[in-house]
């Protein structure tokens, strides 16, 4: 498995990561590895946009065509 070396990490960041690791019952290395694995699995925003577009199309295909009720109300009031 490849290694990654990150230099010049601010002390405050390292301290925060150590506290977070302790809260999760992990070592600092395990915590950083978990964070990197989670970040590596995140999808690109364009993937989410495309997925949402497909869902909207699918939902729209199930729903009956909706008319603009403004015209119907106007005609009803003119009677």
C-alpha angles and dihedrals in degrees: 000000000000122000128226124207118198116191131200098020108170115253091236090058093049091048091050091049091049091052090047091049091050091050089054094044093244138119119255090254092051091048094050091045091052091049092050093047091051092048091048091055095052114112123234115261090245089061090056092047091051092047091051091049091053091048092051091051092049093049091046090054090058097047120081116246110276120217126210104262092202092082092047093050092048092051091048092052092050091060 
